[in-house]
Amino acid sequence: MFIKCWGSRGSIPVSGRNYLKYGGDTTCMEIRSKNGHVIVIDAGTGIRRLGNQLMEEQRFEYDFIFTHAHWDHLMGFPFFKPLYVKSAKIRMQGCPFARQYVEKLISRVMAPPNFPIRPNAIQAEVEYEPVCPTSFEIDSITVTPIPLTHPNGGSGYKFEEDGKTFVFLTDNELDFPHNNAKSFEDYLAFCQGADLLIHDAEFTPKEYETTCGWGHSVYPRVVELAVQAGVKELGLFHLNQDRFDDDMDRIVEDSQNILAEQGADIQCSAVACDRVFEL
């Protein structure tokens, strides 16, 4: 399983010399199965660069999965160039919403007065899966969703192929019961033994004093989840828009110190734009 991050920033894209290491694009992840099939997770601003890469490779078949409908996870969608290519085939998975909602969602992103190009400009063949099952297959990868603890809801996902497991839980507040909330123990069971866990870790404990309930986790709690679940590698995700590279480095260092103090043999880093993982 090939995994690449095209955007890991939270809430709004950023740019400038203070963001060169981790990048400024918002959420977009790419997964490729062992057969080369492309899965796209979320359509934040990072999807623009992914689309350019896929155009260069002349790859035109993909499955799309959304975690939720907040703007930073959708705003890049109209800039995904394969949308305007007749030979492109896109399958929109039903998670975490029903077919009608996904169609409406895309229409709203490109509707006037928000965007000058209307949805009928899309030339790609777009197919909508009608439901979100408890587990489903995309090529050789098994996908299992779990509700996110986040305002307005959403889904996190587990991806499994040939005995390797990747868990993606962005925009997930481990210590606040939002809609359809799962407990810390539920996420612990979901992540158990994962080869790679990428989890929302937007806030420091001090910041969380005023941001509790906003839908994002504090990084020490995410480290605790990784330790108890016995994951092999942890990626800190949904990087705060005001978090400069040096500040993020300090959070990574503190996370690694916590792991060392607990004797946990877990690789830990902040997920940067263009970071690649291979399982």
C-alpha positions in Angstrom: 0.0 0.0 0.0 1.4 3.4 -1.1 0.2 6.4 0.9 1.0 10.0 0.1 0.0 13.2 1.8 -0.8 16.1 -0.5 -2.1 18.4 2.3 -2.1 18.1 6.1 -2.9 21.7 7.2 -6.1 22.3 9.2 -8.9 24.8 8.6 -7.4 27.1 6.0 -4.4 26.9 3.6 -1.3 28.9 4.5 2.0 29.9 2.8 5.2 31.6 3.6 8.7 30.9 4.8 7.5 29.6 8.2 5.6 26.8 6.5 8.1 25.4 4.1 8.9 22.1 6.0 5.3 20.9 6.6 3.5 22.7 3.8 0.3 24.8 3.7 -2.2 22.8 1.7 -5.3 21.4 3.4 -6.3 17.8 3.7 -5.8 15.4 0.7 -4.4 11.9 0.9 -3.7 9.5 -1.9 -3.6 5.7 -1.5 -2.5 3.3 -4.2 -3.2 -0.4 -4.0 -0.7 -3.0 -4.9 -2.3 -3.0 -8.3 -1.9 0.8 -8.7 -5.5 1.7 -8.2 -5.9 5.3 -6.8 -8.0 6.2 -3.8 -8.4 9.9 -3.0 -9.3 10.9 0.5 -10.8 14.4 0.8 -10.5 17.3 -1.6 -8.7 20.1 0.3 -6.3 22.4 -1.6 -3.8 19.6 -1.8 -5.9 17.9 -4.4 -4.9 20.4 -7.0 -1.3 19.1 -7.0 -2.5 15.5 -6.9 -4.6 16.2 -10.0 -1.7 17.6 -11.9 0.4 14.5 -11.0 -2.3 12.1 -12.2 -2.7 14.1 -15.4 1.1 13.7 -16.0 0.8 10.0 -15.4 -2.3 9.7 -17.6 -4.1 7.9 -14.8 -7.9 8.5 -15.0 -9.7 6.1 -12.8 -10.1 6.8 -9.0 -12.3 6.2 -6.0 -13.1 9.2 -3.8 -13.7 9.0 -0.1 -14.7 12.0 2.1 -14.2 12.2 5.8 -16.7 15.1 6.3 -18.1 18.2 4.6 -16.2 21.1 6.2 -14.8 23.6 3.7 -11.1 22.9 4.2 -11.7 19.3 3.1 -13.6 20.3 0.0 -12.3 23.7 -1.3 -9.8 22.2 -3.7 -12.3 20.0 -5.6 -13.0 22.4 -8.5 -9.2 22.6 -9.2 -8.8 18.8 -9.7 -8.0 18.9 -13.4 -9.1 15.3 -14.2 -12.7 16.5 -13.6 -12.6 18.2 -16.9 -11.3 15.2 -18.9 -13.9 13.0 -20.6 -11.8 9.8 -20.2 -11.7 10.2 -16.4 -13.8 7.9 -14.3 -14.5 8.8 -10.7 -16.4 6.7 -8.2 -17.7 8.6 -5.1 -18.0 6.3 -2.1 -21.1 6.8 0.0 -19.3 7.4 3.3 -20.0 9.2 5.4 -23.1 10.5 3.5 -25.8 9.2 1.3 -25.6 9.6 -2.5 -27.9 12.5 -2.7 -25.9 14.4 -0.1 -22.6 13.9 -1.9 -24.1 15.1 -5.2 -25.5 18.1 -3.4 -22.2 18.8 -1.7 -20.3 18.9 -5.0 -23.0 21.1 -6.5 -22.7 23.6 -3.6 -18.9 23.8 -3.9 -19.2 24.9 -7.5 -22.5 26.8 -7.3 -22.7 30.6 -8.0 -21.9 33.0 -6.5 -19.2 30.9 -4.8 -17.5 29.6 -8.0 -17.6 30.7 -11.6 -17.7 27.3 -13.2 -20.9 25.3 -12.8 -21.0 21.5 -12.0 -22.2 20.8 -15.6 -18.7 21.7 -16.8 -17.5 18.4 -15.3 -16.6 16.1 -18.2 -15.5 13.1 -16.2 -17.8 10.1 -15.7 -18.9 10.3 -12.0 -20.6 7.4 -10.3 -22.1 7.6 -6.8 -22.2 4.7 -4.4 -25.6 4.9 -2.7 -24.7 3.7 0.8 -21.9 3.5 3.4 -21.6 -0.2 4.4 -19.8 -1.4 7.5 -16.9 -2.5 5.3 -16.3 -2.5 1.6 -13.6 -3.3 -1.0 -11.7 -1.0 -3.3 -9.5 -3.1 -5.6 -7.4 -5.1 -3.2 -7.9 -2.9 -0.2 -10.6 -3.4 2.5 -12.0 -0.2 3.9 -13.8 0.0 7.2 -15.4 3.3 8.4 -15.9 4.6 11.9 -17.8 7.7 13.0 -15.6 10.7 13.9 -16.1 12.7 17.1 -16.4 16.1 15.3 -19.1 18.8 14.9 -21.5 17.9 12.1 -20.1 14.3 12.1 -18.0 12.5 9.6 -16.0 9.2 9.1 -12.6 8.0 9.8 -11.3 4.9 7.9 -9.2 1.8 8.3 -7.5 0.5 5.1 -6.2 -3.1 5.0 -4.2 -4.9 2.3 -2.0 -8.0 2.5 -1.9 -7.9 6.3 -0.9 -4.2 6.5 -3.2 -1.6 8.2 -3.4 2.2 7.8 -5.9 4.1 10.0 -6.8 7.7 9.1 -8.6 9.8 11.8 -8.5 13.4 10.9 -10.8 15.9 12.7 -11.3 13.7 15.6 -11.7 15.0 19.2 -10.9 12.1 21.5 -12.2 13.8 24.7 -15.4 15.5 23.7 -18.7 13.7 22.8 -19.9 15.2 19.5 -22.7 13.7 17.3 -22.7 9.9 17.2 -19.7 10.0 19.5 -17.4 7.1 19.9 -15.4 6.6 23.1 -11.6 6.6 23.5 -11.9 2.8 24.0 -13.8 2.5 20.6 -11.0 4.2 18.8 -8.4 2.2 20.7 -10.0 -1.0 19.4 -10.3 0.4 15.9 -6.5 1.3 15.8 -5.2 -1.8 17.5 -2.0 -3.0 16.0 -2.1 -0.6 13.0 1.1 -0.3 11.0 0.4 3.4 10.5 -2.0 5.7 12.4 -2.5 9.2 11.2 -4.6 11.2 13.7 -5.7 14.8 14.2 -3.3 16.4 16.7 -4.1 20.1 16.2 -3.9 21.5 19.7 -1.5 21.8 22.7 -2.9 21.2 26.2 -2.7 25.0 26.8 -4.7 25.8 23.6 -7.3 23.1 24.4 -8.3 25.2 27.5 -10.1 27.5 25.1 -10.7 25.2 22.1 -12.4 22.2 23.8 -15.4 21.2 21.7 -14.0 22.5 18.4 -13.5 19.0 17.1 -9.8 18.4 17.4 -7.4 16.6 19.7 -4.5 17.5 21.9 -1.3 15.7 20.8 -0.4 14.0 24.1 -3.8 12.3 24.1 -3.1 11.1 20.5 0.3 9.7 21.6 -1.5 7.9 24.4 -3.9 6.4 21.9 -1.0 5.2 19.8 0.8 3.6 22.8 -2.3 1.8 24.1 -3.2 0.6 20.6 0.3 -0.7 20.0 0.6 1.0 16.6 4.0 0.9 14.8 4.0 4.4 13.4 2.2 7.6 14.4 1.6 10.6 12.1 0.4 13.9 13.7 -2.1 15.5 11.4 -4.4 18.5 10.8 -1.6 20.9 11.6 -2.8 24.2 13.1 -2.8 27.0 10.5 -0.8 29.2 13.0 1.8 26.5 13.8 5.1 27.5 12.3 7.6 24.7 11.3 9.8 25.3 14.4 6.7 25.1 16.7 5.7 21.8 15.0 9.2 20.4 15.4 8.9 21.1 19.2 5.6 19.2 19.3 7.1 16.3 17.5 10.1 16.3 19.9 7.8 16.4 22.9 5.7 13.5 21.5 8.9 11.5 20.9 10.0 12.2 24.5 6.6 10.9 25.8 7.0 7.7 23.8 10.6 7.3 25.1 9.5 7.8 28.7 6.9 5.1 28.2 9.3 2.7 26.5 7.1 2.6 23.4 8.9 1.6 20.2 6.7 3.8 17.9 8.0 6.1 15.1 6.4 9.5 15.4 6.4 12.5 13.1 4.2 15.3 11.9 2.8 14.5 8.5 4.2 17.0 5.9 2.9 17.7 2.4 4.5 15.2 0.0 5.3 12.7 2.8 5.2 9.2 1.5 4.5 6.0 3.5 4.8 2.5 2.1 3.2 -0.5 3.9 
